[in-house]
Amino acid sequence: MEFGDLKDHLGLQVHLTWRAMRKRLLAGVRRSGERVSRGTYSIPILIGLNPGVSPLELANALNLDASKIAFFLRDLEKGRLITRRRSKADKRVVELYLTHEGQEFAQTAWAKSHELEGPFTAALSEEDREKLIELLTKLRDNLS
């Protein structure tokens, strides 16, 4: 397919790369027989790394709308992977914590995410991967 000047279009290249990665990730999930919604892995991992994080802080960190994060949190709460507690410092603020099951899920999710990401990391040298993450972080930080 001829892309012409689009080959230098950053937004398109990021989009095409994301679509290719997502396609590969979904194929890996289908092969494993799991039914995993996007975000199901990263959210418990982030809550585990940041006990007491608020839903708003989590939404901001992941560039998600509050309604989308609420959707994920409801599912995780139904699955007894997280609990919500009122902040002792400010009763208006809800804090998120992993349950024991949530901690186990987060550990499994971390291992599974490394497995699913294997083809992506194998495509780049360690130096290239570090540089790509640095550049993507720089781009994202400048968009916020």
C-alpha positions in Angstrom: 0.0 0.0 0.0 1.4 3.4 -1.0 1.1 5.9 1.9 2.8 8.8 0.2 3.3 11.7 2.7 1.2 9.8 5.2 4.2 7.6 6.0 5.6 10.7 7.8 2.4 11.4 9.6 3.1 10.8 13.3 -0.5 10.4 14.4 -1.2 7.8 11.7 2.0 5.9 12.5 1.1 5.8 16.2 -2.4 4.7 15.3 -1.3 2.0 13.0 1.2 0.7 15.5 -1.4 0.6 18.2 -3.8 -1.2 15.9 -1.2 -3.8 15.1 -0.2 -4.3 18.7 -3.9 -4.5 19.8 -4.6 -7.1 17.1 -1.6 -9.2 18.3 -2.6 -8.8 21.9 -6.2 -9.9 21.3 -5.0 -12.9 19.3 -2.8 -13.9 22.2 -5.7 -13.5 24.6 -8.0 -15.5 22.4 -5.5 -18.3 22.1 -5.2 -18.5 25.9 -9.0 -18.8 26.2 -9.3 -15.9 28.6 -11.9 -13.2 28.2 -10.1 -10.1 29.4 -11.3 -6.6 28.8 -8.8 -3.9 28.1 -7.6 -2.3 31.3 -8.2 -5.3 33.4 -4.5 -6.0 33.7 -3.1 -2.5 34.1 -5.7 -1.1 36.6 -5.1 -3.7 39.4 -1.4 -3.5 38.8 -1.5 0.3 39.2 -3.7 0.1 42.3 -1.3 -2.4 43.8 1.6 0.0 43.2 -0.4 2.9 44.5 -2.6 1.7 47.4 -5.2 4.4 48.3 -5.2 6.0 44.8 -8.5 7.7 44.0 -10.5 6.8 40.9 -9.9 10.3 39.6 -6.1 9.9 40.0 -6.3 6.6 38.3 -8.3 8.0 35.4 -5.9 10.9 35.0 -2.9 8.6 35.0 -4.5 6.4 32.3 -6.0 9.3 30.3 -9.5 7.8 30.8 -12.8 9.5 31.4 -14.2 9.1 34.9 -17.1 7.1 33.4 -14.7 4.6 31.8 -12.7 4.1 34.9 -16.0 3.7 36.9 -16.9 0.9 34.5 -13.6 -1.0 35.1 -13.8 -0.4 38.8 -17.3 -1.8 39.0 -16.2 -5.0 37.3 -13.1 -5.3 39.5 -15.2 -4.7 42.6 -17.8 -7.3 41.5 -15.0 -9.7 41.0 -13.8 -8.9 44.6 -10.4 -7.8 43.4 -10.7 -4.2 44.8 -12.3 -2.4 47.7 -13.2 1.2 48.1 -12.7 3.1 51.3 -13.3 6.7 52.4 -10.2 8.7 53.0 -9.6 9.3 56.7 -8.1 12.7 55.8 -11.1 13.8 53.5 -14.3 11.7 53.7 -15.3 13.0 50.3 -12.4 11.1 48.6 -12.6 7.4 47.8 -9.4 5.4 48.0 -8.9 2.1 46.1 -7.2 -1.0 47.5 -6.6 -4.5 46.2 -8.1 -7.4 48.1 -6.0 -10.5 48.7 -7.6 -11.9 45.5 -6.8 -8.7 43.8 -3.1 -8.9 44.8 -2.9 -12.4 43.4 -4.7 -11.3 40.2 -2.3 -8.3 39.8 0.7 -10.6 40.2 -0.7 -13.0 37.6 -1.6 -10.1 35.3 1.9 -8.7 35.5 3.3 -12.0 34.4 0.7 -12.4 31.7 1.3 -8.9 30.4 5.0 -9.6 30.1 4.2 -12.8 28.1 1.8 -10.9 25.8 4.3 -8.1 25.3 7.0 -10.6 24.3 6.7 -10.1 20.6 6.9 -6.4 20.9 10.0 -6.3 23.0 11.6 -9.0 20.8 11.2 -6.6 17.8 13.4 -4.0 19.4 16.8 -3.9 21.0 16.8 -2.8 24.7 18.3 0.5 23.6 15.6 1.1 21.0 12.8 0.0 23.4 14.1 2.5 26.1 14.3 5.3 23.5 10.8 4.5 22.2 9.4 4.6 25.7 11.3 7.9 26.4 9.9 9.4 23.2 6.3 8.3 23.8 6.4 9.5 27.3 7.8 12.9 26.1 5.0 13.1 23.5 2.3 12.2 26.0 3.6 14.6 28.7 3.5 17.4 26.2 -0.1 16.6 25.2 -1.4 16.8 28.8 
